[in-house]
Amino acid sequence: MKTIPVLSAGFGEGHNAAARAVVEAFNRLHYGEYQAEFQDLFLNAYGEKKFRGQRELYINTANRWPLLWGVAYHALDRLPVVQAALPFLGPVARQYKEVAYTNVPPLVVSTYPLYSHFHRRLWRHNDVRRPRIITVVTDSISVNRAWHSAFSDWYIAPNQATADIMIRQGVPAAQVRALGFPVSARLRQTIAKDQGGRPKVLVMLNPGRSDAVALAKAIATLDVELTVTVGKDANFLQEIIRAVDGRARVIGWTDRLPELILESDLVLTKAGGATTHECVAAGVPLIFTQVIPGQEAGNARLVVEGGAGAYGLTPESARKAVEFALKDNGAVWKAWRAAMPALGDPLGADRVAELMIREIQLLGERHSVMR
């Protein structure tokens, strides 16, 4: 079985979630000689310990010094920072060369912006031996130019609004396809909800926030059926359990987030790419409790300006936003829910997989003609 590499980098869960969804969809839909394979070349290059340190540095900077991260994001967008940084990423460059130049697959899929820059350094655009490259953009509205300042045969946007922005930034319209954000096929399920019961609210806490405990306490005062997820930190889990005092179900790390989203009427979370687009795909309105400058600002704008959610950036404003959405028999929440289908659906991964299959078929036809 030949491999189609689907490349990610674990600096943001949106990259990983999109890549894994594409792998699942391709391997489910394609019955030929190729199999898609998830690969994180930064993890492969630096090893678990060093990569974990790099990831924690990124996360801590974004959480604790968001303005600093905003400045860095702006520099990536406006200045040739990526080109200046590439020489310092030799281990990753060697991994990419092994994947794309030594093995020469017919196609490479990238859900992280730097890989297309490595691709350009290895291949001339008109080289007939060059693997085709599909770049899956995992941010909405706020599209950093690092995504498209190199080259890709296709750019996959999560929605038409983002595609239009990329075209205005100079990407040829013929290379941009608004196929949707790739999400897990599990988000297509329909989970029956109790009729007439209390609204189901899911709060996804970020332990890096200094007011995370206060946020859990604030929402726990409302008359809702509350679920709180807290991640892997066992001490933080116990702190939240004490804070909600039996008024919420508190869950540590779980692989059931798609099901938890589907079970919910309303989700409170930071504006990360994966969670935002998963909620959009599931049709579940959002209240954003944290928005990191840069890519997350665009994700939040997609939902709020699309009339499908609101901001609640402090514990008190988040509590008021939930109250506002649910008052008068949920009149505002119903409007948010009705606006969701215009923002996305759960079929993005299948559309990307179908494009991959067409690319492979066209490559096979070209090779037949050449022979």
DRENMARRO-338952 format. One record per residue (C-alpha): residue number from 1; residue in three letters; x, y, z. Coordinates in Angstrom, 3 decimals, always signed. Layout:
N
NUM | ALA | X | Y | Z
...
//
This chain:
371
1 | MET | +0.000 | +0.000 | +0.000
2 | LYS | +1.402 | +3.406 | -1.011
3 | THR | +1.140 | +6.338 | +1.377
4 | ILE | -0.366 | +9.796 | +0.939
5 | PRO | +1.127 | +11.939 | +3.741
6 | VAL | -1.333 | +14.241 | +5.528
7 | LEU | +0.880 | +16.631 | +7.463
8 | SER | +0.108 | +18.473 | +10.680
9 | ALA | +1.923 | +20.202 | +13.537
10 | GLY | +0.576 | +19.992 | +17.064
11 | PHE | +0.909 | +23.692 | +17.910
12 | GLY | -2.853 | +23.990 | +17.661
13 | GLU | -5.473 | +21.300 | +17.848
14 | GLY | -7.157 | +22.640 | +14.726
15 | HIS | -4.257 | +21.415 | +12.573
16 | ASN | -4.361 | +17.933 | +14.110
17 | ALA | -8.150 | +17.631 | +14.030
18 | ALA | -8.337 | +18.615 | +10.366
19 | ALA | -5.524 | +16.258 | +9.368
20 | ARG | -7.008 | +13.284 | +11.207
21 | ALA | -10.426 | +13.943 | +9.706
22 | VAL | -8.942 | +14.012 | +6.191
23 | VAL | -7.081 | +10.737 | +6.821
24 | GLU | -10.248 | +9.060 | +8.077
25 | ALA | -12.329 | +10.300 | +5.151
26 | PHE | -9.791 | +9.377 | +2.469
27 | ASN | -9.242 | +5.875 | +3.837
28 | ARG | -12.993 | +5.371 | +4.090
29 | LEU | -13.765 | +6.594 | +0.553
30 | HIS | -10.713 | +5.398 | -1.404
31 | TYR | -10.294 | +1.740 | -2.282
32 | GLY | -7.247 | +1.994 | -4.519
33 | GLU | -3.558 | +1.432 | -3.913
34 | TYR | -3.090 | +4.476 | -1.655
35 | GLN | -3.646 | +4.990 | +2.036
36 | ALA | -3.572 | +8.360 | +3.797
37 | GLU | -1.318 | +8.648 | +6.840
38 | PHE | -1.224 | +11.333 | +9.548
39 | GLN | +2.275 | +12.702 | +10.189
40 | ASP | +3.523 | +15.475 | +12.469
41 | LEU | +6.959 | +16.307 | +11.083
42 | PHE | +7.839 | +18.608 | +13.990
43 | LEU | +7.216 | +15.747 | +16.419
44 | ASN | +9.188 | +13.374 | +14.193
45 | ALA | +12.062 | +15.846 | +13.882
46 | TYR | +12.497 | +16.865 | +17.503
47 | GLY | +11.129 | +13.940 | +19.495
48 | GLU | +8.417 | +13.890 | +22.139
49 | LYS | +10.238 | +15.771 | +24.917
50 | LYS | +11.645 | +18.658 | +22.883
51 | PHE | +8.486 | +19.060 | +20.836
52 | ARG | +6.354 | +19.148 | +23.986
53 | GLY | +8.523 | +22.014 | +25.238
54 | GLN | +8.076 | +23.904 | +21.960
55 | ARG | +4.324 | +23.386 | +22.092
56 | GLU | +4.082 | +24.525 | +25.722
57 | LEU | +6.080 | +27.653 | +24.875
58 | TYR | +3.595 | +28.489 | +22.125
59 | ILE | +0.544 | +27.781 | +24.299
60 | ASN | +1.899 | +29.681 | +27.310
61 | THR | +2.777 | +32.699 | +25.182
62 | ALA | -0.686 | +32.762 | +23.611
63 | ASN | -2.470 | +32.331 | +26.966
64 | ARG | -0.360 | +34.523 | +29.253
65 | TRP | +0.831 | +37.211 | +26.843
66 | PRO | -1.846 | +37.406 | +24.135
67 | LEU | -0.752 | +40.869 | +23.019
68 | LEU | +2.783 | +39.574 | +22.465
69 | TRP | +1.381 | +36.697 | +20.437
70 | GLY | -0.702 | +39.195 | +18.468
71 | VAL | +2.453 | +41.119 | +17.567
72 | ALA | +4.172 | +37.887 | +16.476
73 | TYR | +1.141 | +36.885 | +14.414
74 | HIS | +1.120 | +40.281 | +12.702
75 | ALA | +4.837 | +39.928 | +11.926
76 | LEU | +4.220 | +36.509 | +10.354
77 | ASP | +1.502 | +38.088 | +8.239
78 | ARG | +3.353 | +41.186 | +7.090
79 | LEU | +7.084 | +40.437 | +7.220
80 | PRO | +9.256 | +37.674 | +5.633
81 | VAL | +9.547 | +35.948 | +9.007
82 | VAL | +8.855 | +32.478 | +7.639
83 | GLN | +11.658 | +32.676 | +5.080
84 | ALA | +14.019 | +33.926 | +7.776
85 | ALA | +13.030 | +31.075 | +10.097
86 | LEU | +13.329 | +28.192 | +7.627
87 | PRO | +17.136 | +27.818 | +7.945
88 | PHE | +16.664 | +27.234 | +11.682
89 | LEU | +14.217 | +24.382 | +11.044
90 | GLY | +16.701 | +21.984 | +9.471
91 | PRO | +15.400 | +18.843 | +11.249
92 | VAL | +11.878 | +19.531 | +9.970
93 | ALA | +13.188 | +20.312 | +6.479
94 | ARG | +14.964 | +16.958 | +6.412
95 | GLN | +11.771 | +15.199 | +7.473
96 | TYR | +9.860 | +16.946 | +4.703
97 | LYS | +12.510 | +16.047 | +2.153
98 | GLU | +12.175 | +12.380 | +3.132
99 | VAL | +8.396 | +12.526 | +2.837
100 | ALA | +8.021 | +14.547 | -0.368
101 | TYR | +11.325 | +14.360 | -2.261
102 | THR | +12.797 | +10.941 | -1.475
103 | ASN | +9.552 | +8.959 | -1.415
104 | VAL | +7.809 | +11.201 | -4.004
105 | PRO | +4.139 | +10.482 | -3.297
106 | PRO | +1.696 | +11.693 | -5.937
107 | LEU | +0.148 | +14.072 | -3.447
108 | VAL | +0.913 | +15.820 | -0.156
109 | VAL | -1.789 | +17.328 | +2.057
110 | SER | -0.808 | +19.990 | +4.584
111 | THR | -2.860 | +21.432 | +7.444
112 | TYR | +0.011 | +23.620 | +8.697
113 | PRO | +1.279 | +26.689 | +6.799
114 | LEU | +5.036 | +26.049 | +6.881
115 | TYR | +5.015 | +22.819 | +4.874
116 | SER | +4.252 | +24.540 | +1.568
117 | HIS | +7.400 | +26.639 | +2.101
118 | PHE | +9.517 | +23.486 | +2.426
119 | HIS | +7.782 | +22.159 | -0.701
120 | ARG | +8.779 | +25.246 | -2.701
121 | ARG | +12.436 | +24.872 | -1.646
122 | LEU | +12.525 | +21.288 | -2.952
123 | TRP | +10.644 | +21.501 | -6.217
124 | ARG | +10.244 | +23.817 | -9.151
125 | HIS | +6.622 | +24.501 | -9.850
126 | ASN | +6.784 | +23.153 | -13.410
127 | ASP | +8.690 | +19.962 | -12.503
128 | VAL | +6.542 | +17.086 | -13.783
129 | ARG | +7.904 | +14.818 | -11.036
130 | ARG | +6.690 | +17.162 | -8.302
131 | PRO | +4.019 | +15.859 | -5.927
132 | ARG | +0.839 | +17.903 | -6.012
133 | ILE | +0.176 | +19.749 | -2.764
134 | ILE | -3.158 | +20.589 | -1.144
135 | THR | -3.108 | +23.113 | +1.715
136 | VAL | -6.049 | +22.919 | +4.127
137 | VAL | -6.421 | +26.289 | +5.860
138 | THR | -7.617 | +25.792 | +9.446
139 | ASP | -8.422 | +29.436 | +10.277
140 | SER | -11.471 | +31.478 | +9.341
141 | ILE | -11.560 | +35.144 | +8.298
142 | SER | -8.152 | +36.006 | +9.839
143 | VAL | -5.955 | +34.251 | +7.270
144 | ASN | -2.258 | +34.796 | +7.877
145 | ARG | -0.362 | +35.226 | +4.623
146 | ALA | +2.067 | +32.530 | +5.775
147 | TRP | -0.598 | +30.094 | +4.565
148 | HIS | -0.208 | +31.132 | +0.926
149 | SER | +3.051 | +33.078 | +0.530
150 | ALA | +4.737 | +29.955 | -0.883
151 | PHE | +2.757 | +27.790 | -3.325
152 | SER | +0.031 | +25.189 | -3.273
153 | ASP | -1.904 | +23.562 | -6.087
154 | TRP | -5.079 | +23.911 | -4.048
155 | TYR | -6.038 | +25.982 | -1.022
156 | ILE | -8.996 | +24.596 | +0.900
157 | ALA | -10.890 | +27.284 | +2.819
158 | PRO | -13.275 | +26.414 | +5.668
159 | ASN | -16.008 | +28.662 | +4.221
160 | GLN | -16.691 | +31.056 | +1.353
161 | ALA | -16.032 | +34.167 | +3.458
162 | THR | -12.497 | +32.955 | +4.126
163 | ALA | -11.994 | +31.991 | +0.488
164 | ASP | -13.008 | +35.512 | -0.564
165 | ILE | -10.487 | +37.040 | +1.846
166 | MET | -7.686 | +34.814 | +0.507
167 | ILE | -8.533 | +35.857 | -3.047
168 | ARG | -8.420 | +39.521 | -1.995
169 | GLN | -4.996 | +38.810 | -0.486
170 | GLY | -3.789 | +37.745 | -3.923
171 | VAL | -4.360 | +33.987 | -4.110
172 | PRO | -5.593 | +33.035 | -7.619
173 | ALA | -9.312 | +32.341 | -7.387
174 | ALA | -8.925 | +29.187 | -9.488
175 | GLN | -6.779 | +27.623 | -6.753
176 | VAL | -9.129 | +28.324 | -3.832
177 | ARG | -11.940 | +25.928 | -2.947
178 | ALA | -14.371 | +26.561 | -0.071
179 | LEU | -14.871 | +22.887 | +0.788
180 | GLY | -15.387 | +23.337 | +4.539
181 | PHE | -13.322 | +22.602 | +7.627
182 | PRO | -12.548 | +18.853 | +7.878
183 | VAL | -14.203 | +17.485 | +11.011
184 | SER | -14.734 | +13.993 | +12.380
185 | ALA | -17.464 | +11.931 | +10.754
186 | ARG | -18.818 | +11.428 | +14.278
187 | LEU | -20.248 | +14.948 | +14.088
188 | ARG | -22.770 | +13.737 | +11.508
189 | GLN | -24.557 | +11.663 | +14.113
190 | THR | -27.885 | +12.756 | +15.522
191 | ILE | -28.130 | +12.490 | +19.289
192 | ALA | -31.615 | +12.653 | +20.743
193 | LYS | -32.053 | +15.408 | +23.336
194 | ASP | -34.585 | +15.488 | +26.117
195 | GLN | -37.639 | +17.503 | +25.142
196 | GLY | -38.682 | +20.161 | +27.635
197 | GLY | -35.702 | +19.604 | +29.951
198 | ARG | -33.174 | +22.162 | +31.107
199 | PRO | -30.862 | +23.514 | +28.399
200 | LYS | -27.659 | +21.514 | +28.050
201 | VAL | -24.585 | +23.732 | +28.296
202 | LEU | -21.016 | +22.560 | +27.681
203 | VAL | -18.147 | +24.639 | +29.081
204 | MET | -14.713 | +23.725 | +27.728
205 | LEU | -12.254 | +25.224 | +30.196
206 | ASN | -8.730 | +26.287 | +29.339
207 | PRO | -6.575 | +25.652 | +32.453
208 | GLY | -4.171 | +28.323 | +31.241
209 | ARG | -6.744 | +31.017 | +32.086
210 | SER | -6.360 | +32.675 | +35.458
211 | ASP | -10.144 | +33.013 | +35.837
212 | ALA | -11.079 | +29.500 | +34.693
213 | VAL | -12.356 | +28.491 | +38.137
214 | ALA | -14.416 | +31.671 | +38.388
215 | LEU | -15.921 | +30.951 | +34.972
216 | ALA | -17.021 | +27.462 | +36.046
217 | LYS | -18.534 | +28.874 | +39.249
218 | ALA | -20.429 | +31.595 | +37.359
219 | ILE | -22.072 | +29.237 | +34.870
220 | ALA | -22.849 | +26.702 | +37.601
221 | THR | -25.185 | +29.253 | +39.220
222 | LEU | -27.548 | +29.060 | +36.222
223 | ASP | -30.508 | +26.716 | +35.876
224 | VAL | -28.946 | +24.580 | +33.145
225 | GLU | -27.719 | +21.030 | +32.748
226 | LEU | -24.017 | +21.783 | +32.835
227 | THR | -21.027 | +19.754 | +31.656
228 | VAL | -17.481 | +21.077 | +32.147
229 | THR | -14.402 | +19.629 | +30.454
230 | VAL | -10.985 | +20.429 | +31.927
231 | GLY | -8.328 | +18.423 | +30.043
232 | LYS | -5.544 | +16.286 | +31.490
233 | ASP | -4.533 | +18.243 | +34.617
234 | ALA | -5.711 | +16.132 | +37.580
235 | ASN | -5.219 | +18.957 | +40.096
236 | PHE | -7.261 | +21.346 | +37.954
237 | LEU | -9.976 | +18.686 | +37.662
238 | GLN | -10.301 | +18.472 | +41.447
239 | GLU | -10.312 | +22.260 | +41.753
240 | ILE | -13.215 | +22.548 | +39.321
241 | ILE | -15.133 | +19.732 | +41.019
242 | ARG | -14.895 | +21.663 | +44.293
243 | ALA | -15.849 | +24.917 | +42.597
244 | VAL | -19.081 | +23.684 | +40.992
245 | ASP | -20.087 | +21.859 | +44.186
246 | GLY | -22.193 | +19.150 | +42.542
247 | ARG | -23.977 | +21.491 | +40.110
248 | ALA | -22.178 | +20.187 | +37.015
249 | ARG | -20.744 | +17.076 | +35.480
250 | VAL | -16.956 | +17.570 | +35.349
251 | ILE | -14.932 | +15.552 | +32.841
252 | GLY | -11.154 | +15.281 | +32.505
253 | TRP | -9.454 | +14.316 | +29.267
254 | THR | -11.884 | +12.645 | +26.873
255 | ASP | -12.018 | +11.497 | +23.263
256 | ARG | -15.810 | +12.009 | +23.275
257 | LEU | -15.810 | +15.741 | +22.478
258 | PRO | -17.797 | +15.272 | +19.238
259 | GLU | -20.528 | +13.460 | +21.186
260 | LEU | -20.459 | +16.048 | +23.986
261 | ILE | -20.872 | +18.844 | +21.443
262 | LEU | -23.765 | +17.059 | +19.752
263 | GLU | -25.477 | +16.504 | +23.091
264 | SER | -25.284 | +20.204 | +23.941
265 | ASP | -27.536 | +23.147 | +23.161
266 | LEU | -24.825 | +25.733 | +23.787
267 | VAL | -21.009 | +25.584 | +24.023
268 | LEU | -18.740 | +28.008 | +25.891
269 | THR | -15.111 | +27.791 | +24.755
270 | LYS | -12.063 | +29.625 | +23.488
271 | ALA | -12.126 | +30.419 | +19.779
272 | GLY | -9.758 | +27.664 | +18.654
273 | GLY | -10.036 | +26.435 | +15.091
274 | ALA | -11.007 | +22.849 | +15.876
275 | THR | -13.681 | +23.532 | +18.485
276 | THR | -15.192 | +26.478 | +16.619
277 | HIS | -15.584 | +24.572 | +13.374
278 | GLU | -16.724 | +21.384 | +15.111
279 | CYS | -19.538 | +23.335 | +16.772
280 | VAL | -20.385 | +24.965 | +13.444
281 | ALA | -20.500 | +21.528 | +11.797
282 | ALA | -22.768 | +20.241 | +14.565
283 | GLY | -24.995 | +23.325 | +14.406
284 | VAL | -24.434 | +24.201 | +18.082
285 | PRO | -24.259 | +27.932 | +18.979
286 | LEU | -21.181 | +29.287 | +20.742
287 | ILE | -20.224 | +31.797 | +23.399
288 | PHE | -16.526 | +32.632 | +23.222
289 | THR | -14.833 | +32.966 | +26.590
290 | GLN | -11.341 | +33.611 | +25.226
291 | VAL | -10.078 | +34.949 | +21.905
292 | ILE | -6.329 | +34.987 | +21.266
293 | PRO | -5.357 | +37.777 | +18.833
294 | GLY | -4.705 | +36.577 | +15.322
295 | GLN | -6.265 | +33.396 | +14.009
296 | GLU | -8.768 | +32.993 | +16.869
297 | ALA | -10.168 | +36.472 | +16.275
298 | GLY | -11.286 | +35.382 | +12.818
299 | ASN | -12.864 | +32.179 | +14.094
300 | ALA | -14.903 | +34.184 | +16.596
301 | ARG | -15.908 | +36.756 | +13.988
302 | LEU | -17.206 | +33.991 | +11.723
303 | VAL | -19.724 | +32.943 | +14.380
304 | VAL | -20.591 | +36.254 | +16.029
305 | GLU | -20.893 | +38.269 | +12.828
306 | GLY | -22.758 | +35.322 | +11.327
307 | GLY | -25.419 | +35.696 | +14.031
308 | ALA | -24.732 | +32.328 | +15.645
309 | GLY | -23.143 | +33.232 | +18.965
310 | ALA | -21.654 | +35.900 | +21.219
311 | TYR | -18.651 | +36.922 | +23.286
312 | GLY | -18.426 | +36.287 | +27.037
313 | LEU | -14.827 | +37.158 | +27.796
314 | THR | -15.168 | +37.409 | +31.579
315 | PRO | -16.965 | +35.030 | +33.956
316 | GLU | -19.715 | +37.572 | +34.571
317 | SER | -20.209 | +38.492 | +30.898
318 | ALA | -20.246 | +34.783 | +29.972
319 | ARG | -22.980 | +34.133 | +32.549
320 | LYS | -24.999 | +37.092 | +31.226
321 | ALA | -24.545 | +35.897 | +27.640
322 | VAL | -25.985 | +32.481 | +28.534
323 | GLU | -28.914 | +34.124 | +30.334
324 | PHE | -29.527 | +36.400 | +27.348
325 | ALA | -29.508 | +33.501 | +24.892
326 | LEU | -31.908 | +31.369 | +26.939
327 | LYS | -34.420 | +33.947 | +28.178
328 | ASP | -37.916 | +34.154 | +26.697
329 | ASN | -37.946 | +30.430 | +25.982
330 | GLY | -34.594 | +30.634 | +24.220
331 | ALA | -35.604 | +33.182 | +21.575
332 | VAL | -32.042 | +34.391 | +20.925
333 | TRP | -30.631 | +30.861 | +21.083
334 | LYS | -33.161 | +29.758 | +18.439
335 | ALA | -32.007 | +32.560 | +16.140
336 | TRP | -28.375 | +31.558 | +16.686
337 | ARG | -29.212 | +27.943 | +15.922
338 | ALA | -31.040 | +28.917 | +12.726
339 | ALA | -27.975 | +30.873 | +11.550
340 | MET | -25.557 | +27.971 | +12.005
341 | PRO | -26.165 | +26.024 | +8.742
342 | ALA | -25.004 | +29.016 | +6.674
343 | LEU | -21.573 | +28.853 | +8.348
344 | GLY | -20.631 | +25.246 | +7.637
345 | ASP | -21.508 | +21.570 | +7.739
346 | PRO | -19.798 | +18.271 | +8.709
347 | LEU | -18.878 | +17.201 | +5.150
348 | GLY | -15.610 | +19.110 | +4.677
349 | ALA | -13.357 | +16.086 | +5.187
350 | ASP | -15.230 | +14.070 | +2.568
351 | ARG | -14.947 | +16.914 | +0.061
352 | VAL | -11.188 | +17.154 | +0.627
353 | ALA | -10.868 | +13.369 | +0.278
354 | GLU | -12.817 | +13.463 | -2.983
355 | LEU | -10.454 | +16.158 | -4.305
356 | MET | -7.480 | +13.992 | -3.310
357 | ILE | -8.963 | +11.030 | -5.170
358 | ARG | -9.541 | +13.132 | -8.296
359 | GLU | -5.953 | +14.403 | -8.167
360 | ILE | -4.619 | +10.835 | -7.953
361 | GLN | -6.832 | +9.733 | -10.833
362 | LEU | -5.690 | +12.651 | -13.006
363 | LEU | -2.060 | +11.864 | -12.220
364 | GLY | -2.610 | +8.266 | -13.272
365 | GLU | -4.199 | +9.394 | -16.532
366 | ARG | -1.283 | +11.724 | -17.286
367 | HIS | +1.223 | +8.973 | -16.650
368 | SER | -0.728 | +6.639 | -18.978
369 | VAL | -0.602 | +9.235 | -21.756
370 | MET | +3.150 | +9.768 | -21.222
371 | ARG | +3.814 | +6.044 | -21.499
//
